[in-house]
Amino acid sequence: MYDRRQVLAASGTLLAGLAGCLATDEQGTGTRTTTRSTATTTTDLETATTTDDTTSDESTTEEETADLPDWEHDWYRSWDFDHALGVDPFRGTAYVTLSDESDGNSATVAVDPADGTTLWETAHDGEAVGMSYVRHNEGDDQWGVTITDDTVFSVNGRADQFEWTTLHALNRETGARRWKLRRERLLGVVGVFAGRVFVLAQDFFEPESSHDEPEPRPTTLLALDAATGEVRWEETVTAAEATATADAAGAYLLADDRLLAFAHDGTNRGEQALGTAGTDLAAASGGRYVFYRDGSGDHIAGFAPDASLDWTRSVDHGDHLAVDEVLYLSKPSVSSLAADGAIRWQSDAFGGDFVVSPDGSVLYGRSGRQADAVTAFATDDGTARWTFDPPSQNAWPAAATAGTVVTEALTEQGDTLYPVDAASGKALARLPGVHSFAVEGLDETVLVADGSGGVRALPAIP
């Protein structure tokens, strides 16, 4: 599953990770539940000193998984493209990202998950652009679209060739193209709020070798009218590394060692100097977070809509997932932070690649001494309910439904998918040899974009 991703990553064209819930106007109010303070508090997460007891040396054996029934699909649909790269469910429809390679074209397709019927298909010039959409509890998926009540936003172009990318706004019901914005820059949608589409536009960095570090270059945060594509305002900075996000309170740009905050209408609300370069942003309806590094180590901070820091903690920078009022962290061990920075719980288990169950009650994470298992943590107190440890040296949660979590593992047969019972942690079936680019849970169905230009629908509970 990593071949195409490694090529894109090596080209230096992937945007910095965009974490958090799907940023649409319906995603909550973003109201802070904490009392603002002019003082910044600093506390630390404890470094885990015990080994991960939830993943002992006992693993599910090759013989045990070989006895599992095959995970048979209900339907399979393919299109005339090299790869199906992304699947994004939204209100009963699945939106599939298709792409060719080597200066090829791409498309967005709306599919009925019940039987695979193509509802509409809209073609785009250029290939699908990785990490150019607002990710929402998607495990390790890299390609997709940003969806609101009435619009599907897709970024396509020739990013691999460092030439241009285009943002397309499509009617969600019909696929008709409402407008498009093309720039000779790398574009990525970072949020949709208050009738605005917030887009990070960065000059391409074309390295001469794999060891080259990004150079300072112009980076712009654009606010587009969601209905027309007209640029309502923009802010340009010069930075070697930049990322951005948005929430119901505003839009935020992290440019090297500066954090800038704006209202939805472009009003500059404030700026925060971090001392040294920041590394990432996360936002959910309950809060905003920035990861940064200084002379004393790595930190995470919660910040207000004016960019002032509300609280900070010393914490290793690893995987993170912001969901509603909670931020889940992988280092120094799996932990849950409230929007005010308080530690809700901290496990002694190590983890990452988080996926949350549809009802929010379970956090699934990669675990084990060799990152070769998946553990289910109760989100209210961090209790490890079970661990599924397949016969693999690499495993992770790929998607979740109400009754199962899909575990993806690298095995001797290639990638293997296991639907694992959410209550017991027992594997119910297996699908070996699949080449998956995206796995999504949708009600009682699991959709897999298998990389060969097709999507298969599997029963969540075989």
Disulfide bonds with the S-S distance in Angstrom:
none
